[in-house]
Amino acid sequence: ELKVEQNPLFLSMQEGKNYTIYCNYSTTSDRLYWYRQDPGKSLESLFVLLSNGAVKQEGRLMASLDTKARLSTLHITAAVHDLSATYFCAGDNSGGSNYKLTFGKGTLLTVNP
Amino acid sequence: NAGVMQNPRHLVRRRGQEARLRCSPMKGHSHVYWYRQLPEEGLKFMVYLQKENIIDESGMPKERFSAEFPKEGPSILRIQQVVRGDSAAYFCASSPDLAYEQYFGPGTRLTVT
């Protein structure tokens, strides 16, 4: 059974600083996802990482995947207040007949001016 | 193309009542997943359905919860005799086929008083 661990769970940053959120997973996962969730809202898909070495960037966010280390990272560059949200990583249980998502507990990011 | 739709968006029920949550997948999507987000917890898989079939309900509580996805109409998650611990956000996601990315709806926030 796939297990996904994120750290840190809470992250308070100053605007303009860089930081990385880490996502470790326990067994093979076909894909690794990163989502953003604002309070009271749904999940917004940020990145889908498909293969070892995959790197994707959108604005100040960059995600990467190392399948050998079973590690994905979400790097935040020059944080701004608008990035304040909860970020989840998730893997899909590539169990043949079911691609249910297993989520990490989420990282609550607060960017302070 | 309309996204995944869920209704109601907010639902208040008294203990012992029934809750019915509806999910209309994106057009052309025949795979539906339900997830629950409890306060202070991450998102957890509940059930995976295809049209007229429950494929995996390993995440569903053994009692009071049921799900269906009929040939016509939305998928329904039904909670009988609700208790306070059922208060949560319930999200559904749909995909066009197995192994495709899931798209999330806005969620239904259930409050049990």
Interface residues (C-beta under 8 A of the other chain):
Chain A: D30 R31 Y33 G40 K41 S42 L43 S45 V48 F88 A90 S94 S97 N98 Y99 K100 L101 T102 F103 G104 K105 G106
Chain B: Y33 Y35 E41 G42 L43 K44 F45 Y48 I55 D56 G59 F91 A93 S95 L98 A99 E101 Q102 Y103 F104 G105 P106 G107 R109
